[in-house]
Amino acid sequence: MSQQELSREVQEIWTLFREVAKRQEETDKAIRGFHEGMKDLRELFTGQWGKRVESLVEPSVLRLFQARGIQVIDCATIENYSTTPCPLW
């Protein structure tokens, strides 16, 4: 391989590195936007509105699932984000 061919190959590699870096920046920006959207969505469910909806739905959800033949063993609440025995049962 001649010096000129080697130089051209090195330049192509650097061009590819720059393209990858640019695309990585675009990906990082998209991921940041996704995380912000998820934060907004989480706040929708964990804020006062989400707690209000949960308090309206929780009293009848067991009966509705059972009427459709769906067995409910545990429930998750906004308060603790973990699966715990539901206080209704």
Secondary structure as UniProt FT lines:
FT   HELIX           3..46
FT   HELIX           48..67
FT   TURN            68..69
FT   STRAND          75..76
FT   TURN            78..80
FT   STRAND          83..84
FT   TURN            87..88
//
